[in-house]
Amino acid sequence: MISEVFITCAVTGGGSYSVERSPLVPVTPEQIANAATEAARAGAAVVHIHVRDPKTRRGSRDPALYQAVVERIRKSDVNPVINLTAGMGSDLVLGGRDFPLPPNSAGTDMAGALERLVHVKELHPEICTLDCGTMNWGARSEYILVNTSETLRVMAACVQELGVRPELEVFDTGHLVTVHDLIEEGLIEDPPLIQLCMGIRYGAPDDPATLMALVHQLPPRAVYSAFSIGQMQLPYVALAPLVGANVRVGLEDNLYLSRGRLATNAELVQRAVEILDRIGVRVMSPDEVREKLVLKVHR
């Protein structure tokens, strides 16, 4: 067990599922920035940002939308660590069981490695995410999240050159092989920052045995967080420190504060702070996280 953790708030995500089920999921740049600053005031040291097209409400890669969000956060009266996703541009929806090619153009969004980092290069956040593998996504779906080894190497090298800390997103045990490869090739600097993403269908289930299997395979000196989607998000707030992990909550992964009670991001962070306080775990500030992770500030 660790005695202090930092909280990441994943504010909106890019999937359509959440906005269809909760009006509290932020969509516009102003809503996303406001949700991020409210989460920071509630105790989140890190805010993890996706953006959405305000008209369609679907996830977007538009650098202008990222800029609008980041500028608002940086001008606010709080100073959270900004963590931008680089996961967009990896969506492949095949044409169907009998005719997989050409892909379904309605859901496919595949971009080159450097194109996926345009907003990171322009805005220089302190952290950006790298999804460390390819996986099926969703029951009875032709959707595949595509991240090849070579794409990840190119992205990791670019992020390293920019001086941005990559957060390595691990959805299953094999993704840790990629993590170790990137470290061995000198593409990830100490301390490695890793996010264990649990409970996502066709990824690692959120049972404690699987979580411990992942923890036991982490590289030395890793700083890591663990979260689960859905109803297990808040239980994982208590579980994470017991396995040496930091905490993530937010509407990207879970819409409810309790059964039938839709949450805001700030409320989920507040509940996480309460849980951690009751088990004697101190919540770290943004500046403490910057020091712990040796982050480079580009404000």
C-alpha positions as CSV (number, residue, x, y, z in Angstrom):
1,M,0.0,0.0,0.0
2,I,1.1,3.5,-0.7
3,S,0.3,6.4,1.6
4,E,-0.2,9.2,-1.0
5,V,-1.6,9.2,-4.6
6,F,-2.6,11.6,-7.3
7,I,-6.0,11.6,-8.9
8,T,-6.5,11.9,-12.6
9,C,-9.9,13.0,-13.9
10,A,-10.8,11.7,-17.4
11,V,-13.3,14.4,-18.3
12,T,-15.2,13.4,-21.4
13,G,-13.6,10.6,-23.5
14,G,-14.4,10.2,-27.2
15,G,-17.1,7.6,-27.4
16,S,-20.7,8.3,-28.3
17,Y,-22.0,5.9,-25.6
18,S,-21.6,8.4,-22.7
19,V,-23.1,11.5,-24.3
20,E,-26.2,9.5,-25.3
21,R,-26.8,8.5,-21.7
22,S,-25.9,11.5,-19.6
23,P,-26.5,15.2,-20.3
24,L,-23.7,15.9,-17.8
25,V,-20.9,14.7,-20.1
26,P,-19.2,17.9,-21.4
27,V,-19.1,18.4,-25.2
28,T,-18.1,22.0,-26.2
29,P,-14.6,23.3,-25.5
30,E,-16.0,25.6,-22.8
31,Q,-17.9,22.8,-21.1
32,I,-14.8,20.5,-21.2
33,A,-12.5,23.2,-19.8
34,N,-15.0,24.1,-17.1
35,A,-15.4,20.4,-16.1
36,A,-11.6,20.1,-15.9
37,T,-11.2,23.1,-13.7
38,E,-14.0,22.1,-11.4
39,A,-12.4,18.6,-11.1
40,A,-9.1,20.3,-10.3
41,R,-10.7,22.3,-7.5
42,A,-12.3,19.2,-6.2
43,G,-8.8,17.5,-5.9
44,A,-7.7,16.2,-9.3
45,A,-4.0,16.8,-9.9
46,V,-4.2,15.7,-13.5
47,V,-7.0,16.3,-16.1
48,H,-7.1,13.9,-19.1
49,I,-8.6,15.6,-22.1
50,H,-10.4,14.4,-25.2
51,V,-12.4,16.9,-27.4
52,R,-15.7,16.5,-29.2
53,D,-17.2,18.1,-32.3
54,P,-19.8,20.4,-30.8
55,K,-22.2,19.6,-33.6
56,T,-22.0,15.9,-33.8
57,R,-20.9,15.4,-30.1
58,R,-18.5,12.7,-31.3
59,G,-14.8,12.5,-30.5
60,S,-12.6,14.7,-32.6
61,R,-8.9,15.2,-33.5
62,D,-9.3,18.9,-34.4
63,P,-6.3,20.8,-33.0
64,A,-8.4,24.0,-32.7
65,L,-10.8,22.3,-30.3
66,Y,-7.8,21.2,-28.2
67,Q,-6.4,24.7,-28.2
68,A,-9.7,26.2,-27.1
69,V,-9.9,23.8,-24.1
70,V,-6.2,24.1,-23.1
71,E,-6.2,27.9,-23.3
72,R,-9.2,28.1,-21.0
73,I,-7.7,25.7,-18.4
74,R,-4.3,27.6,-18.5
75,K,-6.1,30.9,-18.0
76,S,-8.1,29.6,-15.0
77,D,-7.4,30.0,-11.3
78,V,-6.3,26.4,-11.0
79,N,-3.1,24.8,-12.4
80,P,-3.7,21.0,-13.0
81,V,-1.3,18.9,-15.0
82,I,-2.8,18.7,-18.5
83,N,-2.9,15.2,-20.1
84,L,-4.0,15.2,-23.7
85,T,-5.1,12.0,-25.5
86,A,-3.2,10.9,-28.5
87,G,-5.5,7.9,-29.0
88,M,-7.7,9.4,-31.7
89,G,-7.0,8.4,-35.2
90,S,-6.8,4.7,-34.4
91,D,-10.3,3.6,-35.2
92,L,-10.9,0.9,-37.8
93,V,-14.4,-0.4,-38.5
94,L,-14.3,-3.2,-41.0
95,G,-17.0,-3.6,-43.6
96,G,-18.4,-6.8,-42.2
97,R,-17.9,-10.5,-41.7
98,D,-18.0,-11.5,-45.3
99,F,-16.5,-8.3,-46.9
100,P,-14.2,-6.7,-44.3
101,L,-12.6,-4.4,-47.0
102,P,-13.1,-1.6,-47.7
103,P,-13.6,-0.4,-44.1
104,N,-16.8,1.2,-43.0
105,S,-16.1,4.9,-43.7
106,A,-18.8,6.0,-41.2
107,G,-16.8,4.8,-38.2
108,T,-13.2,4.5,-39.4
109,D,-10.7,7.3,-38.5
110,M,-7.2,6.2,-39.2
111,A,-4.4,8.8,-39.1
112,G,-0.6,8.6,-39.4
113,A,1.6,8.5,-36.3
114,L,2.7,12.1,-36.5
115,E,-0.8,13.3,-37.5
116,R,-2.1,11.9,-34.3
117,L,0.3,14.2,-32.4
118,V,-0.3,17.5,-34.1
119,H,-2.2,19.0,-31.1
120,V,0.5,17.7,-28.8
121,K,3.2,19.4,-30.8
122,E,1.2,22.7,-31.0
123,L,0.1,22.8,-27.3
124,H,3.0,21.1,-25.4
125,P,1.0,19.5,-22.6
126,E,2.9,18.0,-19.7
127,I,1.5,14.5,-20.5
128,C,0.0,12.8,-23.5
129,T,-1.3,9.2,-23.7
130,L,0.0,6.4,-25.9
131,D,-2.3,3.4,-26.3
132,C,0.1,0.4,-26.2
133,G,-1.6,-2.1,-28.4
134,T,-4.4,-3.2,-30.8
135,M,-7.6,-4.8,-29.5
136,N,-11.2,-5.6,-30.4
137,W,-13.6,-3.1,-28.9
138,G,-17.3,-3.8,-28.2
139,A,-19.5,-6.8,-28.4
140,R,-20.7,-7.9,-31.9
141,S,-18.7,-5.0,-33.4
142,E,-16.4,-4.7,-36.3
143,Y,-14.5,-1.9,-34.5
144,I,-10.8,-2.4,-33.8
145,L,-8.5,0.0,-31.9
146,V,-5.3,-0.1,-34.0
147,N,-1.9,0.7,-32.6
148,T,0.9,-1.1,-34.4
149,S,4.4,-1.5,-32.8
150,E,6.0,0.8,-35.4
151,T,3.3,3.5,-35.0
152,L,3.9,3.5,-31.3
153,R,7.7,3.7,-31.7
154,V,7.3,6.7,-34.0
155,M,4.9,8.4,-31.6
156,A,7.1,7.7,-28.6
157,A,10.2,9.2,-30.3
158,C,8.2,12.3,-31.3
159,V,6.8,12.8,-27.8
160,Q,10.3,12.3,-26.3
161,E,11.7,15.0,-28.6
162,L,8.9,17.4,-27.6
163,G,9.7,16.9,-23.9
164,V,6.2,15.6,-23.1
165,R,5.8,12.7,-20.7
166,P,3.9,9.8,-22.3
167,E,1.3,8.0,-20.2
168,L,1.4,4.4,-21.5
169,E,-2.1,3.0,-21.6
170,V,-2.2,-0.7,-20.9
171,F,-5.4,-2.6,-21.7
172,D,-4.1,-6.2,-21.4
173,T,-1.0,-8.2,-20.4
174,G,0.5,-8.2,-23.9
175,H,0.5,-4.4,-24.0
176,L,3.2,-4.5,-21.2
177,V,5.5,-6.3,-23.7
178,T,5.3,-3.1,-25.8
179,V,6.0,-1.0,-22.7
180,H,9.1,-3.0,-21.9
181,D,10.2,-2.8,-25.6
182,L,9.9,1.0,-25.7
183,I,11.8,1.3,-22.5
184,E,14.6,-1.0,-23.6
185,E,14.9,1.0,-26.9
186,G,15.4,4.2,-24.9
187,L,12.1,5.8,-26.1
188,I,10.7,6.1,-22.6
189,E,12.5,8.1,-19.9
190,D,12.4,7.4,-16.1
191,P,10.1,7.3,-14.4
192,P,7.8,5.3,-16.8
193,L,4.2,6.5,-16.4
194,I,1.7,3.7,-16.9
195,Q,-2.1,3.5,-16.7
196,L,-3.7,0.1,-16.1
197,C,-7.1,0.2,-17.8
198,M,-9.3,-2.5,-16.4
199,G,-12.7,-3.9,-17.2
200,I,-12.9,-2.9,-20.8
201,R,-14.5,-5.7,-22.9
202,Y,-11.9,-7.9,-24.6
203,G,-9.2,-6.3,-22.5
204,A,-8.1,-7.2,-19.0
205,P,-11.0,-7.9,-16.7
206,D,-11.2,-5.9,-13.5
207,D,-10.8,-8.7,-11.0
208,P,-8.0,-8.3,-8.4
209,A,-6.1,-11.4,-9.6
210,T,-5.7,-9.9,-13.1
211,L,-4.8,-6.6,-11.7
212,M,-2.0,-8.1,-9.6
213,A,-0.8,-10.1,-12.7
214,L,-0.3,-6.7,-14.4
215,V,1.3,-5.1,-11.4
216,H,3.8,-7.9,-11.1
217,Q,4.9,-7.4,-14.7
218,L,5.5,-3.6,-14.5
219,P,9.0,-2.3,-15.2
220,P,11.2,-1.1,-12.3
221,R,10.6,2.5,-11.1
222,A,7.2,2.7,-12.8
223,V,4.7,5.2,-11.5
224,Y,1.3,3.8,-12.3
225,S,-2.4,4.2,-11.9
226,A,-5.2,1.7,-12.1
227,F,-8.9,2.3,-12.8
228,S,-11.9,0.3,-13.9
229,I,-14.9,1.4,-16.0
230,G,-18.5,1.5,-15.0
231,Q,-19.7,0.5,-11.6
232,M,-16.2,-0.6,-10.4
233,Q,-14.7,2.8,-10.9
234,L,-15.2,4.0,-7.3
235,P,-14.3,0.6,-5.7
236,Y,-11.0,0.9,-7.6
237,V,-10.4,4.2,-5.9
238,A,-9.9,2.2,-2.7
239,L,-8.2,-0.8,-4.3
240,A,-5.6,1.2,-6.3
241,P,-3.5,2.4,-3.3
242,L,-3.5,-1.2,-1.9
243,V,-1.5,-2.3,-5.0
244,G,0.7,0.7,-5.2
245,A,-1.3,2.6,-7.8
246,N,-2.6,6.1,-8.3
247,V,-6.3,6.8,-9.0
248,R,-8.4,7.8,-12.0
249,V,-12.1,8.7,-12.1
250,G,-14.2,10.7,-14.5
251,L,-17.1,10.6,-17.0
252,E,-15.0,9.0,-19.7
253,D,-15.2,5.8,-17.8
254,N,-18.3,6.0,-15.5
255,L,-21.4,8.1,-15.5
256,Y,-22.8,7.4,-12.0
257,L,-22.1,8.5,-8.5
258,S,-24.4,5.9,-7.1
259,R,-27.1,3.6,-8.5
260,G,-29.4,5.7,-10.7
261,R,-27.6,9.0,-9.8
262,L,-25.8,10.6,-12.7
263,A,-22.5,12.3,-11.7
264,T,-20.5,15.3,-12.7
265,N,-16.7,15.0,-13.0
266,A,-16.2,17.1,-9.9
267,E,-18.6,14.9,-7.9
268,L,-16.6,11.8,-8.8
269,V,-13.4,13.5,-7.8
270,Q,-14.9,14.6,-4.5
271,R,-16.1,11.1,-3.8
272,A,-12.6,9.7,-4.6
273,V,-11.0,12.2,-2.2
274,E,-13.5,11.1,0.5
275,I,-12.7,7.4,0.0
276,L,-9.0,8.0,0.1
277,D,-9.2,10.2,3.2
278,R,-11.2,7.5,5.0
279,I,-8.5,4.9,4.3
280,G,-5.7,7.2,5.3
281,V,-4.3,8.0,1.9
282,R,-3.2,11.6,1.2
283,V,-4.1,13.2,-2.2
284,M,-1.2,14.9,-4.0
285,S,-1.3,18.4,-5.5
286,P,-0.5,19.2,-9.1
287,D,3.0,20.6,-8.3
288,E,3.8,17.5,-6.2
289,V,2.9,15.4,-9.3
290,R,5.1,17.6,-11.5
291,E,8.0,16.9,-9.2
292,K,7.3,13.2,-8.9
293,L,7.1,12.7,-12.6
294,V,9.8,15.1,-13.6
295,L,7.4,17.0,-15.9
296,K,8.5,19.8,-18.2
297,V,6.1,22.8,-18.0
298,H,5.5,24.6,-21.3
299,R,2.9,27.2,-20.2
